[in-house]
């Protein structure tokens, strides 16, 4: 089914990376604007616009990232879109779960616009991963050995495996990917990627963040703080606009950024909390630039302070009423 054959499409699967692959295939023939949204409050207005051609701008394709609870709340808004071809735009819902035995999933499946993203598992996993490795631009040396090394270190998590492939490719540089490159980058606790550190910090898990900081040969302090500052700014930009392209421009990102996880983090922490964390991270950067300081102590202290700030919040960056203090 082509994109314009239906007003509403759904891309459903447990792996966000594989969902992105299917989404890219759907958008390949789309020549108009693409607007990326995360659980917008004005979904009803967007749906109305899909039936009303504009005299001033081209029809848009809206890519809506949402969880199943949001889709359930807006089921009656979305159901009318399950019939008829697109006239003034298309809405693509990207989600991890949308049961086919419930009303919305059932209607989309009957219309042929339910795109089920299958996730390989069990005996299929190694063969599927070898196939992905064979598609690498610089090739792969002994693909079965590389696939086995990746699975040994990252298990069966598809997104974790694909992230590890990219880390190993970056590490290897020019030339085919090897099992040695995989083991050097993602083997055991050695040289944990910086995103694992920032993820632990922003989940308020100080002990895990400090472990990531010192794993293997350790993370470089300036890089670790630089990436943390970037993640906090990206989350704040997500709160400034619901349009991913615009938020990406605000954050200084290139291309079409994937901001689903940044938006979820922004909603969980809230603007007040994010601003406090950003201020602390910037202070840490200033201390590092002064020189003659214990870089590890600065970052470890920051991790503990971040944990305290996040734990005193109520999920939206605001302290509970009984402990609320001035920032």
Order of alpha helices (4+ residues) and beta strands (2+ residues): beta-alpha-beta-alpha-beta-alpha-alpha-beta-alpha-beta-alpha-alpha-alpha-alpha-alpha-alpha-alpha-alpha-alpha-alpha
